[in-house]
């Protein structure tokens, strides 16, 4: 598939006399796709069972007549106000038992059967009307699952569904009591109906109970999504997409993606730098108008995995956003850089949010490609540049990278449930490993935890993988490359107990974690030769070789041949040392990149990105500030 660009558009926001002009300008800018409809339920069904699709018919006619391909969204993220009159108990409740009120979006509970059927009804009407329409190039189901902390619901509907889910999973209450270890603190249950949601307990609830609720809540998202996917598939052959978000870990994206054809995500580099990334003030100041050099790339690689090789950027930031604590404008060139970076990581489409900046509602200060007065915003010129450049690129490369990183949503839930250290965070640990690989000039594939085949990868990292599934365990045993696990790898059973044999208990590793300790901020375990381990440190009994030791001589990185274990969370200096050792053992070439410079190999082309505000050298070339250099491989 050739690369293309697109835009998000809301015809219901604008007078119809603007539609033809807007469509013509989109086409003139070289845009190919236009996403519509995902927030329009109140205009599609203004009263219960009274539909108005005529305006949508006309909008599709206008856009398609201009040569644009339509991505039609299902409007289920924004149920209209009358829906609450039909289903007053459909609202999600937070962990304090407070309802998520009407007046914004995503206020539904995934477990509410009545609302799920209302979604089936509106999606059926849309699919029956447009399913055979060849102008509909793809369908987007709902919008940004999990955004605004909306996966976990503590409503009556969730409680009832959770009890049913538990009965299906465990079969008998005795089996559940044994699995959860409910003999501890006299927590045994006599029936499933006695089990409440893990909230408002005097102290922490049983972690097995919490983990079961997290798995249940994720399954509810999968079930909700599948209802719509099944309806659309029965009427349409167009691909199905959902637009995920950055650093939203509350549900298993791989499980949702199994029912879809393409993964997409919404990329807001400046908003994410401000709101969703732990970094020093100096780091954030350095990249204030560019975004973090690794955050977007990580998510491109993640969603390429979720989409089984196919991913889009459904919403690309084109200017200042409105929702972060502070919202600077991007440096000139960054909209182009972000777009080309997505294509370098395998994106088929980059779609900008949005066409015209809205002068009303919650997103008035969110820039678009066009200003509210209809003049071009700065991002439009860069979007046009991207269109010209991708036309000259070779087709997207699909060959795998030589390095892989295993990512697991359930591990994020596990270490959130019982971090055993106030600042231990699974995403931060995995992202630190990803950063170190990128600093070494390596391209990376991200893999799900149920990966059955690691052949072809020279180096595989799996930090913090709470439970190693049997299929992955077998793949580790058969892998020909270097496999680097730890810390906290295979440290819990699926029922959140300490396993025996003690962790890591992995093929080819003769090491046992005998004691763990978490460390407060600014305290670390220094390594002999430089760098240190912070946040978390494991004491090992091992007969294998010590690849790195602490200054006291205790093992920090152990391994023989191609199975290695890391006993703590390295700082950046230590991670760089570890990656260099592992890459050398794996036969991989590395290179030290200048700050803000990153590379991605794609087919016959190497992309060199400079997130810095100043030009930077790369080999014998110069990468412009906030710019991109393309080189033949």
N, C-alpha and C positions, 0 to 999 in steps of 0.2 A: 504493500500500500504506500502511495506517495504521501509525503508530509503535507499538512494543510493548516490554515489558521481559521479561527472563527470568533464569534462574539455572542454575548448573552444580551437578549433583547426582551423588552416588556411592552408589546404593542398596546396592552390594556392601559398603560400609563399615559399614552399620548393620543392626541386627536388623529383620527384616521387620515386626514389630509397630509400628515407627516410621514405616513408609512411608506409611500412610494418614494419619497425623497430619501428617507433613511435607507431603504433597501438598495437604491441606486448608489448611494455613497458607500455602503458596505461592499457592494460588488466592485466598485471602482477602486476601493482600497485593497482588493485582492482577497478579501475574506471569502471562505468557502462555506462554512457552517454557521448556523444561527440557532441558539437554544432559546426556546420560548415555553411558557405555560406553567412552570413549576410552582408558581405562587398564585395562580389565578382561579382557585376554586370558587371564590365568592362571585366571580364573573361568569364562570361556566355553569354554576348552579346557584343562582341568586336566592332561590327559595327551595325548600326541600322538594325534591323530585320534579323541579321545574328547571329544565336545562336550556342554556343559550349557547349553542356552538356556532351561530352564524358569524359572529365577530371573529372567531378563531378560523373559520373557513376563509374569510376574507383576508386575514393576516397571512395565512399559509399561501393563499393565491398570490398576494403581493410579493412575498419573499421569494417564493419559487419562481415567479415570473422574472425576477431579477437574476435568476441563476443560482440562488442560494439553496443549500441543503438544510432541511429543518431537523433539529433534535427536539423532540417533543417531551416535555417533562410531565410526570404525574404530579398533581397538586397537593399531595397528601401531607406535606410538611406544614401546611397552613390551612387547617380546617376552618370554615367560616363560623361566625358567631352563632348562627342558628343550630349548629351541630351540638352546642352545649345544651340547648333546650331539649334536644332528642336524647342526649347521653350526658347527663349532668355529672356522672361519675367517671368520665373518660380522661380527666386531667391526671397527669402524673403528680405524685407527691414526693417531696424531697426527704432526706434522711431525718429531718425534724418533724415530718408528718404534715408539712405545709403544702397546699396545692400550688401548682405552677399555673398561674392564672392566664386567662385570655388577654390579648392586647399586644402580643409579639408573635412568636412562631414556635413550632416544635413543642406545643403544650399538651400533646397526647401521650397516653401510656401505651407502650407496645403490647401490653398484655390484655388490653381491653377488647374483648371479642366483638362488641357492638361496633366500635370504631373500625376495627379491622374489616368487618363486613361492609361498612360504609365506603372504605377505601376500595374494596373489591368492586363495589357497585359503580363508583365514579370511573375507575380504571376500565371496567368492562364497557361502559358507555364510550369512553375515548377509543378503546381498542376496536370496538365494533365500527366506529365511524372512520377511523384513520388507519386501521391495521393493514389494509390492502393498498393504501395510498403510497405510491412509490416516491412521492416528494418527502416523505418522512424517512430520513436516512438513519435515524437511531432514536431510541427511547431512553430518557433518564428517569429512573425510579426514585421518587421522593427527592430529598435534598439534604445532604450533610448529616447523615445519621450520626448521633452522638454529640453534635455541636451543642454548646451551652449546657453540657453535663446532663443530657436528657436520656441516657440509657437506663440508669438505675432509677426505678420507681418503687415507692413504698406504699402503693395504693391497695385498696381492697381487691381490685382485679389482679394485681401482681401477687398478692398473698395467696389467693385461691389458685392461680395458675402455678405458682411455685410448689404448692402442696401436690398438685397433680403431677408436676414434673418430677418431684422427688419420688412419688409412688411408682412412676414409670421407671425411674433409674434404679431404685433399690429393691423394689418388689415387696419387701416386708420392712416393718419398722425396726425389727431386731437387726436386720442387715444394716440399716442406716445407723443405728446406735453403735454397732461395732465399727463401722467404717469411720464414723466421726469421733470415736473415742469418748462417747458421752458419759462413760463412767466417771470421767473427770468432773469434779464439782457437781455431781449428782444431776447431770443434765439429760438423763434418759427420758425418752418419750414413749408413751403408750400407743399413740396413734399419730398418723400424719397430720391430722387436723389440729394437733397441739402445737405444731411447729409454726412459729411466727417468723417475720422477716428480721434479719440481724440489724436492729436499730434500737437506739435509746436504752441499751443495756447499761448496767451500773459501771462496769468496766468493759474491756474488750470482749466481744462475743467469741465463741469458739471459731478459730480460723477455718476449720473444715466447713462449718456452716456458712461463713462468709464466702469461701471459695465456691461452694455449691451455688450460692446466690449469684455470684458473678458469672458462672458458667450458664446458669439458667437465664440471666438477663441478656447475655450474648445470644443465646439460642432464640430468645424472643425476637430479637432484631432479625435474625436469619429467617424465622417463620414469617414475620411481617413482610419482609422483602420478597419471600418466595410466593406469597399469595399474589402479589402484583406481577411477578415474573411469569408465573404460570398463566395468568389471564392474558397477558400481552402475547406470549408465545403461541397461544391458541388462535390468534388472529393476525400475527405479523411475523415476517421473516427478518425484520430489521434488528440489528444488534441491540442488546440491553446494557445499560451503563448505570453506575451510581457514582456520584461525586463525593469522595471521602475528603477528610480534612487532615491538616498537619498536626502531628502529635496528639491524636485522639486514639486512645488505647482501650476504651471501655467495652468494645465488642470485637469479636474475631473477624477481621476484614477478609481473611482467607476463606472463612466459612460462608460469608455473604457473597464473596466473589465467585464461589463455585456455581452459583445460580445465574451468573451474568456472563456476558461475552467480553466486555472491556471494563477495566478499572480506570477511573479518572480521579483526579484530586484537585483541590482548590489551593493555588499557590499564592501566598501573600508574604513575600520575603521580609518586608519591613515591619509588618504587623507581627509576624512570628518572632523576629529578632527582639522586639520590644516586650512581647507578652509571653512567649512560650519557650524561651531559651535561657538557661542559666549561663551567664558569662560575666566577666569582670566589666566594670564601668568603662575601662579603657577599650576593651574589645568592642563593646556596643557602640562606643563613640567612633571608633575607627571604621566600623561598617554600618554606621547609622543610616546612610542613604543608599546602601548596596545590598544589605542583608547578609546573613551568615554565609561563608563560602561553602559550607557542607550541608546545611539543613535542607535546601531544596533538592540537592542531588540525592541525599538519603531517601527522600520520599519518592523521587522518580524511580529509584531502584526498587523500593518497597512495592510501589503500586504496579511496576512492571511484573513483579512476582505475583501479586494478587490477581492481576489480569492474565496470568499465564502467558506472558509475552506481549500482551496488548494493553497499552494505556494511553490516556489523554490527560492533558491539563484542561479541565473544564472551565476554570476561572483563574486567569492570570492577572495579577495586580498590574494596572497600567499607570498608576500615579498614587497620590496619598490615599490611605484608607481612612475609615472613620472610627474603628472599633478598638484600636490599641490605646494604651495609656498616652502615648505620644505618636504623632503621625506625620513624619517628615516626607518630603517629596524625594523620589529616587534621583540619583545623579543622571545626567544625560548619558544615554547608552545602556542603562541597566535594564530597561524593558526589553530591548533587543537581546542583551546577554541572557536574561532569564529565559527568554523564548528559545534561543539557540541551545542553551544548556538542556532544556527539556527534550529537544529533538536529538541532541547528542546521546541522551540516555534512552532513546528508543521511542519517544512520544510520536504518535501518529498525527495528533492534532493539538494545537495550543489555541485556546479560546479565551478571549479577554473579557473581563468583567468591568464594566458593562459598556453598552454602546453609548448611551447618554447618561450623564450624571443626573440623579433625581433631585429636583428642587423641593421635595416634600418627603415626609416619612423619616424613618430612623437612619437612613443612609445618605442624608443630604450632603455630607462632606466626603463621600466616597467618590473619587475621581472616576470618570469613564474615558472612552476614546473621544467623546464629544462633550463639550461643556453644556450646562443647562440652556445657554443662549444659542446653542447650535453651532458655535464656532468649534474648530478642532482643538482638542486638548493636546498637550505635548506627546502623550503616548501614541497617538494615531500615526504620526510620522515614523516612529520606530516600528510600529506594527507593519507599516507598508514596506519598510526596509527588510524586515524579516521575510515577507512574502517574496521579495525579489531574490533574497539570498538562498532560501530553501529550494527555489526552482533550479539552482545550479548545483545542489548537493547530490551525491549519489544516493540510491535508495537506502533506507535505514538498514544498518547492519544488525544481524540477529545472532551472531556467534556468541557463545557464553564467555564471560570473563574467566580469568584463571584463579580468582580469589572469590570466596563466598563467605557470607555472614548469615548465620541462622537467627531469625527473629520470630518471637513467639508472644502472642498477646496474652496467653494464660500466665506466662511468667511475669508479665507486668502486673496482673491481678495478684499473683502470689506474693510478690515483694511489696506491693501496696498493702496487702492484708497483714503481713508480718515482716516489716522491713528490718527489725532488730537493729535499727540505727536510723535516727530521725531524717537523715539526708540520703539514705540509700534509695535509688530510683533506677528501675530497670532501663528505661529509655536512655537516661544519661549514661549508663554504663555501656550499652550497645553503641550509642552514638559516639562515645569517646573512642571505642575501637574503630568505628567507621572513619572518624577524623584521622586517626593515626595511619590507617591504610591510605587515605587520600593524600595526606602530607607526604607519603612515600611515593606518590605518583602512580598508584595502582587503581585500576578499574575493578568494580565490585558487583557481584550479583548477590541479591538477598534471597534467602531460601526459607520456606515454611518449615515448621518443626517436624512435619511428617514426611520430609524428604526421604526417598528410598534409595537414591543413587547419588553418590558424591564423586563418581568417576568423572574425570576431566578437570576437576578442581585441584590445583596444586597446593592450595592453602585454604583451610576452612576454619573460621573462628565461631565459637558458640559461648560467649560470656553470659553468665546469669541464667542459663536455661534450666528452669526449676525442675522440670521432669523431662527425661529423655525418653520419647516413645520407643517401643520395641523396633519399629521399622527404621528409625534413625539410628538406633543402637547397632542394628545389623549393618547399616550403611557405613557407620564409623569403622566397624570391624573390617569391612571390605575396602575401605578407601585407600588409594595409593598415595595420596598427598599427605601433607602435614595437617593434622587436626589439633587445634589448640582450644581446649575447654577451660572453663573457670573464669572468675570465681563463682561460687554458688551454683555450679552445674550439677544436675541430678541430685539436688539436696532435699527434695520433697517427693513423696509419693503423690499419685493423683488425688488422694484423699487428705493431703496436707499433713502427712506424718513424716518423721525422720526415717528414712529407709535403712534397713539392715540387709545386706552389708552396707556399711556407711559410705557416703559419697566420696569420690565421684563414681566409683564402680563402673568404669567404662572399659571396653576392650583395648588391650595393649597398654593400660596404665596401672602400674603397681604403686598406687598412692592412696592413702586414706586420710580424710579430714577428721582429726580427733578433737579439735576445739576451734571455735570461731569467736572473733571479737569484732565489734564495730567501734570506730574511732571518731571522736568529735572533730569538727572543722579545725583546720590548721594543725592537726596532729597526723603524722604519718610514720610509716616504718621505712627508714632509709635503706636503699639498696646499695650493696657494694658496687662501686663503679658509677654511681649517679642515679638520680631519680628516686622515687619512693612509692609506696603503696599506702593509700588512704581510704577512708570510709569503712573498709572491710578488710580483715586479714584472717587467714585460715592457717592453723597449725597442722602440718603434715607429718605422717609417718610414711616413709617411702624408701624403697631400695633402689630406685631409679636415679639417674644422673641429675645433678643440680646444675641447671643452665644459668640461673641467676640466684643469688642468695642475698639475704639481708646483711647489713653491716655486722650483725652478731653471728652470722654464719648459718642461719636457719634457711631452709629451702623457700624460695619465692616462685621460681619457675622450674618445673621438673619435667623430665621426659627422656625417652630413649627412642632412637629411630624417628618415627613420625607421629607419635602420640604424646602430646604435651599437656601439662596442667599448670594453670596460673592461680596462685594462692591469694590474690588480693586485687584491689582496684588500682591500676597504675595511674600516676600523674602523666602529663603529656611527655615528659622526658623519658620516663620509664617505658611508656607505650611505644615511643619511637624506637627504643632499643629492642623491645620485644618483637616488633614488626620486622625490624632489620634482621634479627636472628632467624625468625621464622621464614621470612622471604628467602634468605640465603639457603636455608635448609631445603626449601621447596624449589630452588633453582629459578627464582624470580629476580629480575632486575628491578632495582628501586632507584629513585633519585630524590634528592632533597629539593623541594619546591620553595620558592620565595613566598612570604606571607601573602595570603589572598590569591595565590595562583593555584589553579587546579586543572587537571587534565581528564579527558574521557576519550577512550578509543571507540570508534564507531565505524565498523566496516573498514574501508580503505583510508579513513580520515581520522586524524587526531585533532580534537578540539582542545585549545588551551584557553582557559578563562582567567581573567584578572578581575577579582573583586576589589582590588585596591583602588584608591583615589589617585594613584600615580602610576605611570608606566613601569613595567617590570620586565627584567630579562628572562628569556627562556631559551636555553642553549645559545644558538647564535642569532636569535631573533629578539624582537621587542614586542611585548604584549601591551597595547594601549591601555590607559586608565579606563576602568569600567568597560573593558573591551574583550574581543574574542580574536584568537589567532587560529587559523585552520592550516594544518600541515598534512602532507601525505605520510602515511605510515610506512 
